[in-house]
Amino acid sequence: MSVDAVQKSNTYTYDDARWQAIVSRDPAADRQFYYGVRTTGVYCRNVCPSRQPARKNVRFFASSQAAEAAGFRACKRCRPNQDDGNAAAVAIERACRLIENSDRIPSQAELASAVGLSNSHFHRLFREQTGLTPRQYAAGLRDERLRDELSRKETVQEAMETAGFTASSRLYAATANALGMQPSRFRSGGAGETIRFAVGECWLGSILVAATSRGVCRITLGNEPEPLLKEFQQEFAAAELIGDDPEFEQTVAAVIRFIRTPAAGLDLPLDIRGTAFQLRVWQAVSAIPPGTTVSYTELAERLGCPDSARAVASAVGRNNLAVAIPCHRVIRRDGSLAGYRWGLERKAELLNREK
């Protein structure tokens, strides 16, 4: 057999294997080669979820640069011209947007197909990027939607359906941590709930401390007590709010002592309400020792999702327990201060005092 015949045979065998990788969308072959479709002028990765082309119209390339040099343009679905790291981030970002814009929780298989990844590869990348599974991420968004919709809709049923819950049993089972109470009570401003509270003064200014039967649910700081009290009363307008409770004053005193000497710790139960992702972030924040700081990026890395610093920062900003969950210890990567809901001056003072 001639050299030309051998080369032709080997090429055919290799291209045949490539074609099988396209047919099966084999993730092991991803970015090992690229293929162009003559009829569309587009080139793709073998895992692209687009409609499978006819074999006779396919041309193979060793690199995306070679495909573009031959006149093909990059597919907008599988993005073959993106580098691996950036492509992964783009794919997961797109999956997050699909989840956010869906009126139900998409299946993992649907999301993986939509972004051009295999099911298992998509699951691994999603956890690396966000620290959550796709279902956990979707459930967290659904809980946040529910909080918003409960204040807008006329009935709990309407709020439930708009938020994406398909059954009442799932609604009540899934929202205990996110709301801290039954949805009907949350919608009516905490009706039926008993919350003790007190407003005091500490070296950071005015402070409001509130607690349910589960533990301390609010520690907020401000320049004046009235705005703190007004915000709190609006959120729990229908709850039974009990002030001037001598026994609760001891809880307030313990919080103020903790603010003065954070290294001593706060030996009080906390009623922490949030989504699964928020709870993970707040747990990691609580592990930061007094006198030290971490960046949002470092915190994301500790959570196992190094590319989700923005989501981590958002969760940090939703903390309702000032100092008890020490979000003041999270700073920008360049060492500057940002994102403290109770004021950057207080953040700086807390860090200086702890050091």
C-alpha positions as CSV (number, residue, x, y, z in Angstrom):
1,M,0.0,0.0,0.0
2,S,1.3,3.4,-0.9
3,V,2.2,6.1,1.6
4,D,-0.7,8.2,0.3
5,A,-3.1,5.3,0.7
6,V,-2.0,4.7,4.3
7,Q,-2.4,8.4,5.2
8,K,-5.8,8.5,3.6
9,S,-6.8,5.4,5.6
10,N,-5.5,6.8,8.9
11,T,-7.3,10.1,8.3
12,Y,-10.6,8.4,7.5
13,T,-10.3,6.3,10.7
14,Y,-9.5,9.4,12.8
15,D,-12.3,11.5,11.3
16,D,-14.7,8.5,11.7
17,A,-13.9,8.6,15.5
18,R,-14.4,12.3,15.6
19,W,-17.8,11.9,13.9
20,Q,-18.8,9.3,16.5
21,A,-17.8,11.8,19.2
22,I,-20.2,14.3,17.6
23,V,-23.0,11.8,17.4
24,S,-22.7,10.8,21.1
25,R,-21.6,14.3,22.2
26,D,-18.8,12.6,24.1
27,P,-17.5,15.0,26.8
28,A,-14.1,13.3,26.8
29,A,-13.6,14.6,23.3
30,D,-14.6,18.2,24.1
31,R,-12.0,20.7,22.6
32,Q,-9.9,17.8,21.3
33,F,-11.1,19.0,17.9
34,Y,-13.7,21.3,16.3
35,Y,-16.0,20.8,13.3
36,G,-17.4,23.2,10.7
37,V,-20.7,22.8,8.9
38,R,-20.3,23.8,5.2
39,T,-24.0,24.6,4.8
40,T,-24.1,27.1,7.7
41,G,-20.6,28.4,7.8
42,V,-20.5,27.7,11.6
43,Y,-18.0,25.7,13.6
44,C,-18.7,24.0,16.9
45,R,-17.5,21.7,19.7
46,N,-18.5,18.1,19.5
47,V,-20.7,18.6,22.6
48,C,-22.7,21.4,21.0
49,P,-26.5,20.9,21.6
50,S,-27.4,22.2,18.2
51,R,-29.1,20.0,15.6
52,Q,-26.8,17.3,14.3
53,P,-25.5,18.1,10.8
54,A,-25.3,15.7,7.9
55,R,-22.0,13.9,7.9
56,K,-21.2,14.9,4.3
57,N,-21.3,18.6,5.3
58,V,-18.9,18.3,8.2
59,R,-15.3,19.4,8.1
60,F,-12.9,18.8,11.0
61,F,-10.3,21.1,12.5
62,A,-7.6,20.7,15.1
63,S,-8.1,24.2,16.6
64,S,-10.6,27.0,16.7
65,Q,-8.1,29.2,15.0
66,A,-7.8,26.8,12.1
67,A,-11.6,26.7,11.7
68,E,-11.7,30.5,11.6
69,A,-8.8,30.7,9.1
70,A,-10.9,28.4,6.9
71,G,-13.8,31.0,7.0
72,F,-16.0,29.5,9.6
73,R,-17.6,31.6,12.4
74,A,-18.0,30.5,16.0
75,C,-21.2,28.9,17.1
76,K,-23.1,31.1,19.6
77,R,-24.4,28.1,21.5
78,C,-21.3,26.2,22.4
79,R,-18.9,29.1,22.0
80,P,-15.9,27.2,20.7
81,N,-13.7,30.3,20.5
82,Q,-13.8,30.8,24.3
83,D,-10.9,29.4,26.3
84,D,-11.7,26.6,28.7
85,G,-11.8,28.7,31.9
86,N,-13.7,31.5,30.3
87,A,-16.0,29.2,28.5
88,A,-16.9,27.4,31.7
89,A,-17.7,30.7,33.4
90,V,-19.8,31.8,30.4
91,A,-21.7,28.5,30.3
92,I,-22.6,28.6,34.0
93,E,-23.5,32.2,33.9
94,R,-25.9,31.4,31.0
95,A,-27.3,28.5,33.0
96,C,-27.9,30.8,36.0
97,R,-29.7,33.3,33.7
98,L,-31.9,30.4,32.4
99,I,-32.8,29.4,35.9
100,E,-33.6,33.0,36.9
101,N,-35.8,33.6,33.9
102,S,-37.7,30.3,34.1
103,D,-41.1,30.0,35.8
104,R,-40.2,26.6,37.1
105,I,-37.0,24.8,38.1
106,P,-35.4,23.4,34.9
107,S,-33.9,19.9,35.2
108,Q,-30.2,19.5,35.3
109,A,-30.3,17.7,31.9
110,E,-32.2,20.6,30.3
111,L,-29.6,23.1,31.6
112,A,-26.7,21.0,30.5
113,S,-28.1,20.6,27.0
114,A,-28.8,24.3,26.8
115,V,-25.2,25.3,27.5
116,G,-23.6,22.5,25.5
117,L,-22.2,20.4,28.3
118,S,-22.6,16.8,29.4
119,N,-24.8,16.3,32.5
120,S,-22.0,15.2,34.8
121,H,-19.5,17.9,33.5
122,F,-22.2,20.6,33.9
123,H,-22.9,19.5,37.5
124,R,-19.3,19.6,38.4
125,L,-18.7,23.0,36.8
126,F,-21.8,24.5,38.3
127,R,-20.7,23.5,41.8
128,E,-17.2,24.9,41.2
129,Q,-18.6,28.2,40.0
130,T,-21.4,28.7,42.5
131,G,-20.8,26.4,45.4
132,L,-24.3,24.9,44.9
133,T,-25.9,22.3,42.8
134,P,-28.2,23.7,40.1
135,R,-31.3,22.6,42.1
136,Q,-30.0,24.3,45.3
137,Y,-29.3,27.5,43.3
138,A,-32.8,27.4,41.8
139,A,-34.4,26.7,45.2
140,G,-32.6,29.7,46.7
141,L,-33.8,32.0,44.0
142,R,-37.3,30.6,44.5
143,D,-37.2,31.4,48.2
144,E,-36.1,35.0,47.4
145,R,-38.9,35.4,44.9
146,L,-41.4,34.1,47.5
147,R,-40.3,36.7,50.0
148,D,-40.9,39.4,47.4
149,E,-44.2,38.0,46.1
150,L,-45.7,37.5,49.5
151,S,-45.6,41.2,50.0
152,R,-47.2,41.8,46.5
153,K,-49.8,39.2,45.9
154,E,-53.3,39.1,47.5
155,T,-53.0,35.4,48.5
156,V,-50.3,33.0,49.5
157,Q,-51.4,30.7,46.7
158,E,-50.7,33.4,44.1
159,A,-47.4,34.2,45.6
160,M,-46.5,30.5,45.7
161,E,-47.4,30.0,42.0
162,T,-45.5,33.1,40.9
163,A,-42.4,32.1,42.8
164,G,-42.4,28.7,41.1
165,F,-43.8,26.3,43.8
166,T,-45.9,23.6,42.3
167,A,-47.5,22.3,45.5
168,S,-48.4,23.8,48.9
169,S,-46.7,20.9,50.7
170,R,-43.4,21.8,49.0
171,L,-43.9,25.5,49.8
172,Y,-44.2,24.9,53.6
173,A,-41.5,22.3,53.7
174,A,-39.0,24.5,51.8
175,T,-39.4,27.9,53.5
176,A,-38.8,27.3,57.2
177,N,-35.2,28.6,57.0
178,A,-35.8,31.2,54.4
179,L,-38.7,32.9,56.1
180,G,-38.4,31.8,59.7
181,M,-42.2,31.3,59.8
182,Q,-45.1,30.0,57.8
183,P,-45.6,31.9,54.5
184,S,-49.1,33.1,55.6
185,R,-47.6,34.7,58.7
186,F,-44.7,36.2,56.7
187,R,-47.1,37.7,54.2
188,S,-49.2,39.3,56.9
189,G,-46.1,40.9,58.5
190,G,-45.4,38.1,60.9
191,A,-49.0,37.7,62.2
192,G,-49.1,35.2,65.0
193,E,-45.3,35.5,65.7
194,T,-44.0,36.9,69.0
195,I,-40.8,39.0,68.7
196,R,-39.1,40.7,71.6
197,F,-37.0,43.7,70.8
198,A,-35.1,46.6,72.4
199,V,-33.2,49.6,71.2
200,G,-30.1,50.7,73.0
201,E,-26.8,52.6,72.6
202,C,-23.3,51.2,72.1
203,W,-20.0,52.7,71.0
204,L,-21.1,52.2,67.4
205,G,-24.2,54.3,67.9
206,S,-27.8,53.1,68.1
207,I,-28.5,49.4,68.1
208,L,-31.7,47.3,67.7
209,V,-31.8,43.7,68.9
210,A,-34.8,41.4,68.3
211,A,-35.4,37.8,68.9
212,T,-38.0,35.1,68.2
213,S,-38.5,31.9,70.2
214,R,-35.7,30.4,68.0
215,G,-33.1,33.1,68.9
216,V,-31.8,36.5,68.0
217,C,-33.1,37.4,64.5
218,R,-32.0,41.0,64.1
219,I,-29.0,43.1,65.2
220,T,-29.0,46.4,63.3
221,L,-27.0,49.6,63.7
222,G,-27.6,53.2,63.0
223,N,-27.1,56.8,63.9
224,E,-30.5,57.2,65.5
225,P,-32.9,54.7,67.1
226,E,-36.0,55.8,65.3
227,P,-35.1,54.7,61.7
228,L,-34.0,51.3,63.1
229,L,-37.3,50.9,64.9
230,K,-39.4,52.0,61.9
231,E,-37.7,49.6,59.5
232,F,-38.2,46.7,62.0
233,Q,-41.8,47.5,62.6
234,Q,-42.6,47.7,58.9
235,E,-41.1,44.3,58.2
236,F,-43.0,42.7,61.1
237,A,-46.1,44.9,61.0
238,A,-48.6,42.2,62.1
239,A,-46.4,40.4,64.6
240,E,-46.7,40.7,68.3
241,L,-43.8,43.0,69.1
242,I,-42.8,43.1,72.8
243,G,-40.6,45.9,74.0
244,D,-39.7,47.0,77.6
245,D,-39.1,43.4,78.6
246,P,-36.7,43.4,81.6
247,E,-35.7,39.8,80.9
248,F,-34.9,40.6,77.2
249,E,-32.7,43.5,78.3
250,Q,-30.2,40.9,79.4
251,T,-30.0,39.6,75.8
252,V,-29.4,43.2,74.6
253,A,-26.7,43.7,77.2
254,A,-25.0,40.4,76.1
255,V,-25.0,41.7,72.5
256,I,-23.5,45.0,73.5
257,R,-20.8,43.3,75.5
258,F,-20.0,41.1,72.5
259,I,-19.6,44.2,70.3
260,R,-17.3,45.7,72.8
261,T,-15.2,42.5,73.2
262,P,-15.8,40.2,70.1
263,A,-13.1,37.8,71.1
264,A,-15.2,36.7,74.1
265,G,-17.8,35.3,71.7
266,L,-21.6,35.6,71.7
267,D,-23.2,32.8,73.7
268,L,-26.8,33.3,72.4
269,P,-28.9,31.2,70.0
270,L,-29.4,32.9,66.6
271,D,-32.5,32.7,64.3
272,I,-30.7,32.9,61.0
273,R,-33.0,33.1,57.9
274,G,-31.7,32.8,54.4
275,T,-31.4,30.7,51.3
276,A,-29.1,27.6,51.2
277,F,-26.3,29.6,49.6
278,Q,-26.7,32.6,52.0
279,L,-26.5,30.2,55.0
280,R,-23.3,28.7,53.6
281,V,-21.7,32.1,53.1
282,W,-22.7,33.4,56.5
283,Q,-21.3,30.2,58.1
284,A,-18.0,30.9,56.4
285,V,-18.1,34.5,57.5
286,S,-18.7,33.5,61.1
287,A,-15.5,31.4,60.9
288,I,-13.3,34.5,60.3
289,P,-11.4,35.2,63.5
290,P,-11.5,38.6,65.1
291,G,-8.6,40.9,64.0
292,T,-8.4,39.3,60.6
293,T,-10.0,39.9,57.2
294,V,-10.6,38.0,54.0
295,S,-11.5,39.3,50.5
296,Y,-14.7,38.4,48.8
297,T,-12.6,36.3,46.3
298,E,-10.9,34.5,49.2
299,L,-14.2,33.7,50.8
300,A,-15.6,32.4,47.5
301,E,-12.5,30.1,47.2
302,R,-13.1,28.8,50.8
303,L,-16.6,27.9,49.8
304,G,-15.2,25.9,46.8
305,C,-16.7,28.3,44.2
306,P,-13.7,30.6,43.3
307,D,-15.6,32.3,40.4
308,S,-18.6,33.4,42.4
309,A,-17.2,36.3,44.3
310,R,-20.1,38.6,43.2
311,A,-22.7,36.1,44.5
312,V,-20.8,35.8,47.7
313,A,-20.7,39.6,48.1
314,S,-24.5,39.7,47.5
315,A,-25.1,37.1,50.2
316,V,-22.8,39.0,52.7
317,G,-24.7,42.2,52.1
318,R,-28.0,40.5,53.1
319,N,-26.8,39.7,56.6
320,N,-29.3,40.9,59.2
321,L,-27.1,40.1,62.2
322,A,-24.5,42.8,62.5
323,V,-21.3,41.7,64.2
324,A,-22.8,38.4,65.3
325,I,-22.2,37.3,61.7
326,P,-19.0,39.4,61.2
327,C,-19.5,40.6,57.6
328,H,-17.3,43.6,58.4
329,R,-14.3,41.3,58.2
330,V,-14.9,40.8,54.4
331,I,-13.1,43.4,52.3
332,R,-12.1,44.0,48.7
333,R,-9.2,42.1,47.2
334,D,-7.1,45.3,47.2
335,G,-7.6,45.8,50.9
336,S,-10.1,48.6,50.6
337,L,-13.5,48.6,52.4
338,A,-16.8,48.3,50.6
339,G,-20.3,47.0,51.0
340,Y,-21.2,47.4,54.7
341,R,-24.9,48.1,55.0
342,W,-24.4,49.9,58.4
343,G,-21.8,52.3,57.0
344,L,-18.1,52.1,56.1
345,E,-17.1,54.2,59.1
346,R,-18.5,51.6,61.4
347,K,-16.8,48.9,59.4
348,A,-13.5,50.7,59.8
349,E,-14.0,51.3,63.5
350,L,-14.9,47.6,64.1
351,L,-11.8,46.4,62.3
352,N,-9.5,48.9,64.0
353,R,-11.0,47.9,67.4
354,E,-10.5,44.2,66.7
355,K,-6.9,44.7,65.6
